[in-house]
Amino acid sequence: MTFQIGCVGSDGFLIASDRNAVKDEGDTTEVRKILISEDERLVCSFCGDEIAPYMAQRMAYGQIPFGELSSGPKVSRFLQSFYTLADPTDYSKVILFAGVPNAPPDVPALWRITFPQGKTVPLPISDRECIGTSSFARYLMERHYRPNLSVDQLTELAAHAILEANRMNRYIKGLDVLIAKRGSSPRFLDSGELDNLRERSRALHQKWGEALFPASG
C-alpha cells in the first residue's frame, strides 16, 4: 500500500511518499518509490506493482524521451505502446511525474498517469495531488494547502500528512521527500532533514490530541 503527495509551490514542487512495499505473501520491504532522471530534468513516483514502477523507470532512465512528455496526447500515445503488464480491471496503479522548474515552460509542473481498462490516461496537475487511501491525510492537504506557500512550507505539510497516514495504517510506513526548487537540481531530503520533519510531526500530533482532550485540572 502506498500514500504519496505531489505539491506545486511558489518556488518549485515536491513529491513525498511512504517507502513500504507489500509482497504477495504479506511480507513487507522498504523501497524508494521516487526516481530522478539521469539528466535531472524529470522526476517520477509510482503507486502499484508491475506497470507503474516499470513505466516510472523507463521515464526516469531516459527510455521515454523527455520531449514526448510535453502534452497529454503525446503521453498517451507514447506510453500506450508499452502498456503490456497491467490488469485492465485494476485502477490502483498510478504514476506522478514532473518536469523540474527549469524545464520547458510548455511542460506542466506535475502530471498524474493512471491505467484504467487498458488505457494510459495522463492528467496535468496545477496545484496538489494525493494518491492513497488515508482520508485524514487527504484532509490535511485539502484544508491547509495554498499555492503561495513555499516548497519548504509545503514539505512540512506533506511530510506530516504522510506520517499521519503512517500512524493510521500499518501498511503505510516510512518517509521519502524529493524537492525541486527553481534554479536548483532536484534532491532527496537527507536523514537529518527527515528526522526533523518526524519530530515536528510528532509534536503537531501531540498538540492536536491535547487540544481535543485537554488535561483536567
Biotite code that builds the C-alpha atoms (Angstrom):
import biotite.structure as struc

atoms = struc.array([
    struc.Atom([0.000, 0.000, 0.000], chain_id="A", res_id=1, res_name="MET", atom_name="CA", element="C"),
    struc.Atom([1.228, 3.489, -0.865], chain_id="A", res_id=2, res_name="THR", atom_name="CA", element="C"),
    struc.Atom([0.441, 7.055, 0.093], chain_id="A", res_id=3, res_name="PHE", atom_name="CA", element="C"),
    struc.Atom([2.014, 9.854, -1.964], chain_id="A", res_id=4, res_name="GLN", atom_name="CA", element="C"),
    struc.Atom([1.624, 13.609, -2.309], chain_id="A", res_id=5, res_name="ILE", atom_name="CA", element="C"),
    struc.Atom([2.661, 15.936, -5.100], chain_id="A", res_id=6, res_name="GLY", atom_name="CA", element="C"),
    struc.Atom([2.560, 19.715, -4.475], chain_id="A", res_id=7, res_name="CYS", atom_name="CA", element="C"),
    struc.Atom([3.306, 22.780, -6.584], chain_id="A", res_id=8, res_name="VAL", atom_name="CA", element="C"),
    struc.Atom([4.524, 25.725, -4.511], chain_id="A", res_id=9, res_name="GLY", atom_name="CA", element="C"),
    struc.Atom([5.568, 29.299, -5.131], chain_id="A", res_id=10, res_name="SER", atom_name="CA", element="C"),
    struc.Atom([9.194, 28.346, -5.850], chain_id="A", res_id=11, res_name="ASP", atom_name="CA", element="C"),
    struc.Atom([9.036, 24.777, -7.195], chain_id="A", res_id=12, res_name="GLY", atom_name="CA", element="C"),
    struc.Atom([7.434, 21.463, -6.324], chain_id="A", res_id=13, res_name="PHE", atom_name="CA", element="C"),
    struc.Atom([7.835, 18.406, -4.135], chain_id="A", res_id=14, res_name="LEU", atom_name="CA", element="C"),
    struc.Atom([6.844, 14.759, -4.107], chain_id="A", res_id=15, res_name="ILE", atom_name="CA", element="C"),
    struc.Atom([6.524, 12.939, -0.778], chain_id="A", res_id=16, res_name="ALA", atom_name="CA", element="C"),
    struc.Atom([5.949, 9.220, -0.335], chain_id="A", res_id=17, res_name="SER", atom_name="CA", element="C"),
    struc.Atom([5.998, 6.356, 2.102], chain_id="A", res_id=18, res_name="ASP", atom_name="CA", element="C"),
    struc.Atom([8.593, 3.616, 1.488], chain_id="A", res_id=19, res_name="ARG", atom_name="CA", element="C"),
    struc.Atom([6.733, 0.398, 2.240], chain_id="A", res_id=20, res_name="ASN", atom_name="CA", element="C"),
    struc.Atom([6.089, -2.375, -0.276], chain_id="A", res_id=21, res_name="ALA", atom_name="CA", element="C"),
    struc.Atom([3.916, -5.405, 0.491], chain_id="A", res_id=22, res_name="VAL", atom_name="CA", element="C"),
    struc.Atom([4.803, -8.702, -1.175], chain_id="A", res_id=23, res_name="LYS", atom_name="CA", element="C"),
    struc.Atom([2.242, -11.281, -2.313], chain_id="A", res_id=24, res_name="ASP", atom_name="CA", element="C"),
    struc.Atom([2.863, -13.394, 0.786], chain_id="A", res_id=25, res_name="GLU", atom_name="CA", element="C"),
    struc.Atom([2.208, -10.408, 3.071], chain_id="A", res_id=26, res_name="GLY", atom_name="CA", element="C"),
    struc.Atom([5.824, -9.635, 3.943], chain_id="A", res_id=27, res_name="ASP", atom_name="CA", element="C"),
    struc.Atom([6.951, -6.030, 3.671], chain_id="A", res_id=28, res_name="THR", atom_name="CA", element="C"),
    struc.Atom([10.140, -4.417, 2.445], chain_id="A", res_id=29, res_name="THR", atom_name="CA", element="C"),
    struc.Atom([11.443, -0.854, 2.168], chain_id="A", res_id=30, res_name="GLU", atom_name="CA", element="C"),
    struc.Atom([11.728, 0.624, -1.339], chain_id="A", res_id=31, res_name="VAL", atom_name="CA", element="C"),
    struc.Atom([12.272, 4.076, -2.822], chain_id="A", res_id=32, res_name="ARG", atom_name="CA", element="C"),
    struc.Atom([9.171, 4.994, -4.840], chain_id="A", res_id=33, res_name="LYS", atom_name="CA", element="C"),
    struc.Atom([10.530, 8.277, -6.244], chain_id="A", res_id=34, res_name="ILE", atom_name="CA", element="C"),
    struc.Atom([13.070, 8.403, -9.092], chain_id="A", res_id=35, res_name="LEU", atom_name="CA", element="C"),
    struc.Atom([15.176, 11.199, -10.635], chain_id="A", res_id=36, res_name="ILE", atom_name="CA", element="C"),
    struc.Atom([16.231, 11.058, -14.285], chain_id="A", res_id=37, res_name="SER", atom_name="CA", element="C"),
    struc.Atom([19.934, 10.981, -15.033], chain_id="A", res_id=38, res_name="GLU", atom_name="CA", element="C"),
    struc.Atom([19.797, 14.478, -16.570], chain_id="A", res_id=39, res_name="ASP", atom_name="CA", element="C"),
    struc.Atom([17.791, 15.727, -13.552], chain_id="A", res_id=40, res_name="GLU", atom_name="CA", element="C"),
    struc.Atom([15.044, 17.130, -15.790], chain_id="A", res_id=41, res_name="ARG", atom_name="CA", element="C"),
    struc.Atom([12.366, 14.667, -14.733], chain_id="A", res_id=42, res_name="LEU", atom_name="CA", element="C"),
    struc.Atom([11.180, 13.027, -11.538], chain_id="A", res_id=43, res_name="VAL", atom_name="CA", element="C"),
    struc.Atom([8.684, 10.172, -11.200], chain_id="A", res_id=44, res_name="CYS", atom_name="CA", element="C"),
    struc.Atom([6.924, 8.384, -8.379], chain_id="A", res_id=45, res_name="SER", atom_name="CA", element="C"),
    struc.Atom([4.836, 5.233, -8.610], chain_id="A", res_id=46, res_name="PHE", atom_name="CA", element="C"),
    struc.Atom([1.989, 3.561, -6.769], chain_id="A", res_id=47, res_name="CYS", atom_name="CA", element="C"),
    struc.Atom([1.109, -0.055, -7.530], chain_id="A", res_id=48, res_name="GLY", atom_name="CA", element="C"),
    struc.Atom([3.015, -3.053, -8.822], chain_id="A", res_id=49, res_name="ASP", atom_name="CA", element="C"),
    struc.Atom([4.228, -4.195, -12.231], chain_id="A", res_id=50, res_name="GLU", atom_name="CA", element="C"),
    struc.Atom([3.201, -1.496, -14.713], chain_id="A", res_id=51, res_name="ILE", atom_name="CA", element="C"),
    struc.Atom([3.678, 1.604, -12.560], chain_id="A", res_id=52, res_name="ALA", atom_name="CA", element="C"),
    struc.Atom([7.323, 1.082, -11.473], chain_id="A", res_id=53, res_name="PRO", atom_name="CA", element="C"),
    struc.Atom([8.121, -0.273, -14.941], chain_id="A", res_id=54, res_name="TYR", atom_name="CA", element="C"),
    struc.Atom([6.842, 2.899, -16.630], chain_id="A", res_id=55, res_name="MET", atom_name="CA", element="C"),
    struc.Atom([8.392, 5.190, -14.000], chain_id="A", res_id=56, res_name="ALA", atom_name="CA", element="C"),
    struc.Atom([11.789, 3.578, -14.504], chain_id="A", res_id=57, res_name="GLN", atom_name="CA", element="C"),
    struc.Atom([11.507, 3.960, -18.290], chain_id="A", res_id=58, res_name="ARG", atom_name="CA", element="C"),
    struc.Atom([10.768, 7.666, -17.842], chain_id="A", res_id=59, res_name="MET", atom_name="CA", element="C"),
    struc.Atom([13.475, 8.341, -15.275], chain_id="A", res_id=60, res_name="ALA", atom_name="CA", element="C"),
    struc.Atom([16.245, 6.500, -17.106], chain_id="A", res_id=61, res_name="TYR", atom_name="CA", element="C"),
    struc.Atom([15.675, 8.084, -20.498], chain_id="A", res_id=62, res_name="GLY", atom_name="CA", element="C"),
    struc.Atom([13.944, 5.234, -22.319], chain_id="A", res_id=63, res_name="GLN", atom_name="CA", element="C"),
    struc.Atom([10.993, 7.569, -22.840], chain_id="A", res_id=64, res_name="ILE", atom_name="CA", element="C"),
    struc.Atom([12.340, 10.829, -24.334], chain_id="A", res_id=65, res_name="PRO", atom_name="CA", element="C"),
    struc.Atom([11.568, 13.982, -22.352], chain_id="A", res_id=66, res_name="PHE", atom_name="CA", element="C"),
    struc.Atom([10.162, 15.698, -25.435], chain_id="A", res_id=67, res_name="GLY", atom_name="CA", element="C"),
    struc.Atom([7.405, 13.102, -25.619], chain_id="A", res_id=68, res_name="GLU", atom_name="CA", element="C"),
    struc.Atom([6.083, 14.259, -22.260], chain_id="A", res_id=69, res_name="LEU", atom_name="CA", element="C"),
    struc.Atom([5.094, 17.796, -23.272], chain_id="A", res_id=70, res_name="SER", atom_name="CA", element="C"),
    struc.Atom([1.375, 17.176, -23.780], chain_id="A", res_id=71, res_name="SER", atom_name="CA", element="C"),
    struc.Atom([-1.389, 14.800, -22.761], chain_id="A", res_id=72, res_name="GLY", atom_name="CA", element="C"),
    struc.Atom([-1.940, 13.250, -26.224], chain_id="A", res_id=73, res_name="PRO", atom_name="CA", element="C"),
    struc.Atom([1.807, 12.619, -26.649], chain_id="A", res_id=74, res_name="LYS", atom_name="CA", element="C"),
    struc.Atom([1.993, 10.994, -23.235], chain_id="A", res_id=75, res_name="VAL", atom_name="CA", element="C"),
    struc.Atom([-0.988, 8.777, -24.025], chain_id="A", res_id=76, res_name="SER", atom_name="CA", element="C"),
    struc.Atom([0.220, 7.667, -27.448], chain_id="A", res_id=77, res_name="ARG", atom_name="CA", element="C"),
    struc.Atom([3.781, 7.011, -26.383], chain_id="A", res_id=78, res_name="PHE", atom_name="CA", element="C"),
    struc.Atom([3.072, 5.205, -23.138], chain_id="A", res_id=79, res_name="LEU", atom_name="CA", element="C"),
    struc.Atom([0.262, 3.139, -24.617], chain_id="A", res_id=80, res_name="GLN", atom_name="CA", element="C"),
    struc.Atom([2.781, 1.231, -26.738], chain_id="A", res_id=81, res_name="SER", atom_name="CA", element="C"),
    struc.Atom([4.455, -0.010, -23.536], chain_id="A", res_id=82, res_name="PHE", atom_name="CA", element="C"),
    struc.Atom([1.245, -0.896, -21.707], chain_id="A", res_id=83, res_name="TYR", atom_name="CA", element="C"),
    struc.Atom([1.584, -4.693, -21.622], chain_id="A", res_id=84, res_name="THR", atom_name="CA", element="C"),
    struc.Atom([1.672, -5.688, -17.959], chain_id="A", res_id=85, res_name="LEU", atom_name="CA", element="C"),
    struc.Atom([-1.361, -4.185, -16.252], chain_id="A", res_id=86, res_name="ALA", atom_name="CA", element="C"),
    struc.Atom([-4.575, -5.836, -15.195], chain_id="A", res_id=87, res_name="ASP", atom_name="CA", element="C"),
    struc.Atom([-7.272, -3.857, -17.078], chain_id="A", res_id=88, res_name="PRO", atom_name="CA", element="C"),
    struc.Atom([-9.603, -4.072, -14.080], chain_id="A", res_id=89, res_name="THR", atom_name="CA", element="C"),
    struc.Atom([-7.062, -2.634, -11.632], chain_id="A", res_id=90, res_name="ASP", atom_name="CA", element="C"),
    struc.Atom([-7.382, 1.107, -11.030], chain_id="A", res_id=91, res_name="TYR", atom_name="CA", element="C"),
    struc.Atom([-4.769, 1.275, -8.259], chain_id="A", res_id=92, res_name="SER", atom_name="CA", element="C"),
    struc.Atom([-1.679, 1.795, -10.387], chain_id="A", res_id=93, res_name="LYS", atom_name="CA", element="C"),
    struc.Atom([-0.638, 5.451, -10.618], chain_id="A", res_id=94, res_name="VAL", atom_name="CA", element="C"),
    struc.Atom([2.429, 7.450, -11.644], chain_id="A", res_id=95, res_name="ILE", atom_name="CA", element="C"),
    struc.Atom([3.191, 11.047, -10.678], chain_id="A", res_id=96, res_name="LEU", atom_name="CA", element="C"),
    struc.Atom([5.836, 12.730, -12.794], chain_id="A", res_id=97, res_name="PHE", atom_name="CA", element="C"),
    struc.Atom([7.132, 16.249, -13.160], chain_id="A", res_id=98, res_name="ALA", atom_name="CA", element="C"),
    struc.Atom([9.476, 18.345, -15.225], chain_id="A", res_id=99, res_name="GLY", atom_name="CA", element="C"),
    struc.Atom([11.849, 20.246, -12.961], chain_id="A", res_id=100, res_name="VAL", atom_name="CA", element="C"),
    struc.Atom([11.297, 24.023, -12.636], chain_id="A", res_id=101, res_name="PRO", atom_name="CA", element="C"),
    struc.Atom([13.919, 24.834, -15.280], chain_id="A", res_id=102, res_name="ASN", atom_name="CA", element="C"),
    struc.Atom([12.282, 22.526, -17.841], chain_id="A", res_id=103, res_name="ALA", atom_name="CA", element="C"),
    struc.Atom([10.493, 23.897, -20.932], chain_id="A", res_id=104, res_name="PRO", atom_name="CA", element="C"),
    struc.Atom([7.529, 26.093, -19.950], chain_id="A", res_id=105, res_name="PRO", atom_name="CA", element="C"),
    struc.Atom([5.041, 24.074, -22.013], chain_id="A", res_id=106, res_name="ASP", atom_name="CA", element="C"),
    struc.Atom([5.521, 21.093, -19.680], chain_id="A", res_id=107, res_name="VAL", atom_name="CA", element="C"),
    struc.Atom([3.130, 21.223, -16.702], chain_id="A", res_id=108, res_name="PRO", atom_name="CA", element="C"),
    struc.Atom([4.858, 21.025, -13.346], chain_id="A", res_id=109, res_name="ALA", atom_name="CA", element="C"),
    struc.Atom([3.054, 17.825, -12.400], chain_id="A", res_id=110, res_name="LEU", atom_name="CA", element="C"),
    struc.Atom([1.230, 15.024, -14.212], chain_id="A", res_id=111, res_name="TRP", atom_name="CA", element="C"),
    struc.Atom([-0.785, 12.106, -12.868], chain_id="A", res_id=112, res_name="ARG", atom_name="CA", element="C"),
    struc.Atom([-0.951, 8.968, -15.033], chain_id="A", res_id=113, res_name="ILE", atom_name="CA", element="C"),
    struc.Atom([-3.479, 6.196, -14.412], chain_id="A", res_id=114, res_name="THR", atom_name="CA", element="C"),
    struc.Atom([-4.068, 2.962, -16.312], chain_id="A", res_id=115, res_name="PHE", atom_name="CA", element="C"),
    struc.Atom([-7.830, 2.209, -16.363], chain_id="A", res_id=116, res_name="PRO", atom_name="CA", element="C"),
    struc.Atom([-9.193, -0.551, -18.594], chain_id="A", res_id=117, res_name="GLN", atom_name="CA", element="C"),
    struc.Atom([-6.058, -0.972, -20.662], chain_id="A", res_id=118, res_name="GLY", atom_name="CA", element="C"),
    struc.Atom([-5.581, 2.730, -21.377], chain_id="A", res_id=119, res_name="LYS", atom_name="CA", element="C"),
    struc.Atom([-2.975, 5.296, -20.356], chain_id="A", res_id=120, res_name="THR", atom_name="CA", element="C"),
    struc.Atom([-4.648, 8.436, -19.024], chain_id="A", res_id=121, res_name="VAL", atom_name="CA", element="C"),
    struc.Atom([-2.453, 11.484, -18.188], chain_id="A", res_id=122, res_name="PRO", atom_name="CA", element="C"),
    struc.Atom([-3.865, 14.419, -16.231], chain_id="A", res_id=123, res_name="LEU", atom_name="CA", element="C"),
    struc.Atom([-1.972, 17.701, -15.663], chain_id="A", res_id=124, res_name="PRO", atom_name="CA", element="C"),
    struc.Atom([-1.969, 18.884, -12.040], chain_id="A", res_id=125, res_name="ILE", atom_name="CA", element="C"),
    struc.Atom([-1.790, 22.583, -11.298], chain_id="A", res_id=126, res_name="SER", atom_name="CA", element="C"),
    struc.Atom([-1.564, 22.501, -7.513], chain_id="A", res_id=127, res_name="ASP", atom_name="CA", element="C"),
    struc.Atom([-1.599, 19.258, -5.485], chain_id="A", res_id=128, res_name="ARG", atom_name="CA", element="C"),
    struc.Atom([-2.417, 15.574, -5.749], chain_id="A", res_id=129, res_name="GLU", atom_name="CA", element="C"),
    struc.Atom([-2.822, 12.862, -3.132], chain_id="A", res_id=130, res_name="CYS", atom_name="CA", element="C"),
    struc.Atom([-2.549, 9.180, -4.026], chain_id="A", res_id=131, res_name="ILE", atom_name="CA", element="C"),
    struc.Atom([-3.667, 6.621, -1.485], chain_id="A", res_id=132, res_name="GLY", atom_name="CA", element="C"),
    struc.Atom([-6.470, 5.871, 0.929], chain_id="A", res_id=133, res_name="THR", atom_name="CA", element="C"),
    struc.Atom([-5.749, 7.843, 4.105], chain_id="A", res_id=134, res_name="SER", atom_name="CA", element="C"),
    struc.Atom([-8.733, 10.187, 4.427], chain_id="A", res_id=135, res_name="SER", atom_name="CA", element="C"),
    struc.Atom([-7.274, 12.222, 7.305], chain_id="A", res_id=136, res_name="PHE", atom_name="CA", element="C"),
    struc.Atom([-4.001, 12.782, 5.437], chain_id="A", res_id=137, res_name="ALA", atom_name="CA", element="C"),
    struc.Atom([-6.007, 13.935, 2.420], chain_id="A", res_id=138, res_name="ARG", atom_name="CA", element="C"),
    struc.Atom([-7.960, 16.269, 4.690], chain_id="A", res_id=139, res_name="TYR", atom_name="CA", element="C"),
    struc.Atom([-4.742, 17.852, 5.931], chain_id="A", res_id=140, res_name="LEU", atom_name="CA", element="C"),
    struc.Atom([-3.650, 18.611, 2.367], chain_id="A", res_id=141, res_name="MET", atom_name="CA", element="C"),
    struc.Atom([-7.038, 19.875, 1.206], chain_id="A", res_id=142, res_name="GLU", atom_name="CA", element="C"),
    struc.Atom([-7.527, 22.017, 4.306], chain_id="A", res_id=143, res_name="ARG", atom_name="CA", element="C"),
    struc.Atom([-4.070, 23.592, 4.539], chain_id="A", res_id=144, res_name="HIS", atom_name="CA", element="C"),
    struc.Atom([-2.599, 23.666, 1.009], chain_id="A", res_id=145, res_name="TYR", atom_name="CA", element="C"),
    struc.Atom([-2.091, 27.116, -0.504], chain_id="A", res_id=146, res_name="ARG", atom_name="CA", element="C"),
    struc.Atom([-0.388, 27.731, -3.876], chain_id="A", res_id=147, res_name="PRO", atom_name="CA", element="C"),
    struc.Atom([1.540, 30.705, -2.458], chain_id="A", res_id=148, res_name="ASN", atom_name="CA", element="C"),
    struc.Atom([3.294, 28.516, 0.112], chain_id="A", res_id=149, res_name="LEU", atom_name="CA", element="C"),
    struc.Atom([6.968, 27.819, -0.492], chain_id="A", res_id=150, res_name="SER", atom_name="CA", element="C"),
    struc.Atom([8.388, 24.374, -1.108], chain_id="A", res_id=151, res_name="VAL", atom_name="CA", element="C"),
    struc.Atom([9.855, 24.403, 2.413], chain_id="A", res_id=152, res_name="ASP", atom_name="CA", element="C"),
    struc.Atom([6.440, 25.159, 3.936], chain_id="A", res_id=153, res_name="GLN", atom_name="CA", element="C"),
    struc.Atom([4.695, 22.538, 1.790], chain_id="A", res_id=154, res_name="LEU", atom_name="CA", element="C"),
    struc.Atom([7.378, 19.995, 2.675], chain_id="A", res_id=155, res_name="THR", atom_name="CA", element="C"),
    struc.Atom([6.434, 20.207, 6.336], chain_id="A", res_id=156, res_name="GLU", atom_name="CA", element="C"),
    struc.Atom([2.733, 19.889, 5.494], chain_id="A", res_id=157, res_name="LEU", atom_name="CA", element="C"),
    struc.Atom([3.199, 16.946, 3.105], chain_id="A", res_id=158, res_name="ALA", atom_name="CA", element="C"),
    struc.Atom([5.558, 15.118, 5.450], chain_id="A", res_id=159, res_name="ALA", atom_name="CA", element="C"),
    struc.Atom([3.089, 15.487, 8.323], chain_id="A", res_id=160, res_name="HIS", atom_name="CA", element="C"),
    struc.Atom([0.301, 14.107, 6.107], chain_id="A", res_id=161, res_name="ALA", atom_name="CA", element="C"),
    struc.Atom([2.425, 11.089, 5.114], chain_id="A", res_id=162, res_name="ILE", atom_name="CA", element="C"),
    struc.Atom([3.369, 10.450, 8.735], chain_id="A", res_id=163, res_name="LEU", atom_name="CA", element="C"),
    struc.Atom([-0.262, 10.703, 9.853], chain_id="A", res_id=164, res_name="GLU", atom_name="CA", element="C"),
    struc.Atom([-1.039, 8.072, 7.215], chain_id="A", res_id=165, res_name="ALA", atom_name="CA", element="C"),
    struc.Atom([1.785, 6.005, 8.813], chain_id="A", res_id=166, res_name="ASN", atom_name="CA", element="C"),
    struc.Atom([0.045, 6.262, 12.175], chain_id="A", res_id=167, res_name="ARG", atom_name="CA", element="C"),
    struc.Atom([-3.345, 5.213, 10.810], chain_id="A", res_id=168, res_name="MET", atom_name="CA", element="C"),
    struc.Atom([-2.354, 2.334, 8.514], chain_id="A", res_id=169, res_name="ASN", atom_name="CA", element="C"),
    struc.Atom([0.263, -0.292, 9.378], chain_id="A", res_id=170, res_name="ARG", atom_name="CA", element="C"),
    struc.Atom([0.921, -0.915, 5.671], chain_id="A", res_id=171, res_name="TYR", atom_name="CA", element="C"),
    struc.Atom([1.979, 2.695, 5.105], chain_id="A", res_id=172, res_name="ILE", atom_name="CA", element="C"),
    struc.Atom([5.480, 3.089, 6.528], chain_id="A", res_id=173, res_name="LYS", atom_name="CA", element="C"),
    struc.Atom([8.479, 5.325, 6.139], chain_id="A", res_id=174, res_name="GLY", atom_name="CA", element="C"),
    struc.Atom([9.020, 8.761, 4.632], chain_id="A", res_id=175, res_name="LEU", atom_name="CA", element="C"),
    struc.Atom([10.785, 9.972, 1.498], chain_id="A", res_id=176, res_name="ASP", atom_name="CA", element="C"),
    struc.Atom([10.691, 13.545, 0.171], chain_id="A", res_id=177, res_name="VAL", atom_name="CA", element="C"),
    struc.Atom([12.041, 14.973, -3.072], chain_id="A", res_id=178, res_name="LEU", atom_name="CA", element="C"),
    struc.Atom([12.130, 18.745, -3.573], chain_id="A", res_id=179, res_name="ILE", atom_name="CA", element="C"),
    struc.Atom([12.797, 20.692, -6.779], chain_id="A", res_id=180, res_name="ALA", atom_name="CA", element="C"),
    struc.Atom([13.240, 24.443, -6.437], chain_id="A", res_id=181, res_name="LYS", atom_name="CA", element="C"),
    struc.Atom([13.683, 26.843, -9.326], chain_id="A", res_id=182, res_name="ARG", atom_name="CA", element="C"),
    struc.Atom([17.340, 27.244, -10.126], chain_id="A", res_id=183, res_name="GLY", atom_name="CA", element="C"),
    struc.Atom([18.386, 24.089, -8.230], chain_id="A", res_id=184, res_name="SER", atom_name="CA", element="C"),
    struc.Atom([18.652, 20.415, -9.096], chain_id="A", res_id=185, res_name="SER", atom_name="CA", element="C"),
    struc.Atom([16.015, 18.116, -7.612], chain_id="A", res_id=186, res_name="PRO", atom_name="CA", element="C"),
    struc.Atom([17.205, 16.357, -4.480], chain_id="A", res_id=187, res_name="ARG", atom_name="CA", element="C"),
    struc.Atom([16.066, 13.979, -1.780], chain_id="A", res_id=188, res_name="PHE", atom_name="CA", element="C"),
    struc.Atom([15.971, 15.238, 1.787], chain_id="A", res_id=189, res_name="LEU", atom_name="CA", element="C"),
    struc.Atom([18.715, 13.640, 3.853], chain_id="A", res_id=190, res_name="ASP", atom_name="CA", element="C"),
    struc.Atom([18.226, 11.609, 7.012], chain_id="A", res_id=191, res_name="SER", atom_name="CA", element="C"),
    struc.Atom([18.735, 14.592, 9.310], chain_id="A", res_id=192, res_name="GLY", atom_name="CA", element="C"),
    struc.Atom([16.121, 16.645, 7.477], chain_id="A", res_id=193, res_name="GLU", atom_name="CA", element="C"),
    struc.Atom([13.669, 13.728, 7.577], chain_id="A", res_id=194, res_name="LEU", atom_name="CA", element="C"),
    struc.Atom([14.287, 13.268, 11.310], chain_id="A", res_id=195, res_name="ASP", atom_name="CA", element="C"),
    struc.Atom([13.456, 16.950, 11.872], chain_id="A", res_id=196, res_name="ASN", atom_name="CA", element="C"),
    struc.Atom([10.208, 16.525, 9.942], chain_id="A", res_id=197, res_name="LEU", atom_name="CA", element="C"),
    struc.Atom([9.323, 13.450, 12.012], chain_id="A", res_id=198, res_name="ARG", atom_name="CA", element="C"),
    struc.Atom([9.939, 15.365, 15.239], chain_id="A", res_id=199, res_name="GLU", atom_name="CA", element="C"),
    struc.Atom([7.793, 18.278, 14.068], chain_id="A", res_id=200, res_name="ARG", atom_name="CA", element="C"),
    struc.Atom([5.050, 15.862, 13.062], chain_id="A", res_id=201, res_name="SER", atom_name="CA", element="C"),
    struc.Atom([5.132, 14.125, 16.447], chain_id="A", res_id=202, res_name="ARG", atom_name="CA", element="C"),
    struc.Atom([4.797, 17.497, 18.170], chain_id="A", res_id=203, res_name="ALA", atom_name="CA", element="C"),
    struc.Atom([1.852, 18.514, 15.963], chain_id="A", res_id=204, res_name="LEU", atom_name="CA", element="C"),
    struc.Atom([0.180, 15.156, 16.540], chain_id="A", res_id=205, res_name="HIS", atom_name="CA", element="C"),
    struc.Atom([0.538, 15.553, 20.295], chain_id="A", res_id=206, res_name="GLN", atom_name="CA", element="C"),
    struc.Atom([-0.747, 19.144, 20.282], chain_id="A", res_id=207, res_name="LYS", atom_name="CA", element="C"),
    struc.Atom([-3.792, 18.062, 18.272], chain_id="A", res_id=208, res_name="TRP", atom_name="CA", element="C"),
    struc.Atom([-4.623, 15.432, 20.877], chain_id="A", res_id=209, res_name="GLY", atom_name="CA", element="C"),
    struc.Atom([-4.074, 17.856, 23.760], chain_id="A", res_id=210, res_name="GLU", atom_name="CA", element="C"),
    struc.Atom([-6.339, 20.436, 22.105], chain_id="A", res_id=211, res_name="ALA", atom_name="CA", element="C"),
    struc.Atom([-9.109, 17.856, 21.699], chain_id="A", res_id=212, res_name="LEU", atom_name="CA", element="C"),
    struc.Atom([-8.711, 16.343, 25.150], chain_id="A", res_id=213, res_name="PHE", atom_name="CA", element="C"),
    struc.Atom([-7.079, 18.885, 27.488], chain_id="A", res_id=214, res_name="PRO", atom_name="CA", element="C"),
    struc.Atom([-5.866, 17.517, 30.786], chain_id="A", res_id=215, res_name="ALA", atom_name="CA", element="C"),
    struc.Atom([-8.324, 18.208, 33.602], chain_id="A", res_id=216, res_name="SER", atom_name="CA", element="C"),
    struc.Atom([-7.122, 20.374, 36.457], chain_id="A", res_id=217, res_name="GLY", atom_name="CA", element="C"),
])
